[in-house]
Amino acid sequence: MTDTLQKLAAIIEERKSAAPDSSYVAQLHHKGLEKILAKVAEEAEETMEAAREAELNGDLDHVIYETADLWFTRWSCWQSLKPDPTPSWQNLKDDSASAVWTKKHHVNRVKPS
């Protein structure tokens, strides 16, 4: 999974400074952070709606599609602020960060024996 995210980060980094008419990433970044944040919110709403639909009909395809869009815009947001995504990945890998996250979100973790 990290390899896929690294490739995504590289694509966003490569395209974000290009001419706005050259790619969607370039268009989004030329419009600035507020536009990127609006897209993140839009994609989050679409992901939630797709999940609600999937709960009713059992079809996950739309959830998968919308989740990919959400991740893409989320990484675009991150890279508009700081181009190196390593700290974000490291935070996910760090057991203490995971423990804080699970405690905050009331998730019961099973520790490996």
URQUIZI-V598345 format. One record per helix or strand of 3 or more residues. SS is the DSSP state (~ for helix, > for strand). FROM is the first residue (numbers start at 1). TO is the last residue. If there is no record, write none. Layout:
# URQUIZI-V598345
ss->SS from->FROM to->TO
ss->SS from->FROM to->TO
This chain:
# URQUIZI-V598345
ss->~ from->2 to->15
ss->~ from->20 to->22
ss->~ from->24 to->31
ss->~ from->33 to->57
ss->~ from->61 to->81
ss->~ from->86 to->93
ss->~ from->95 to->104
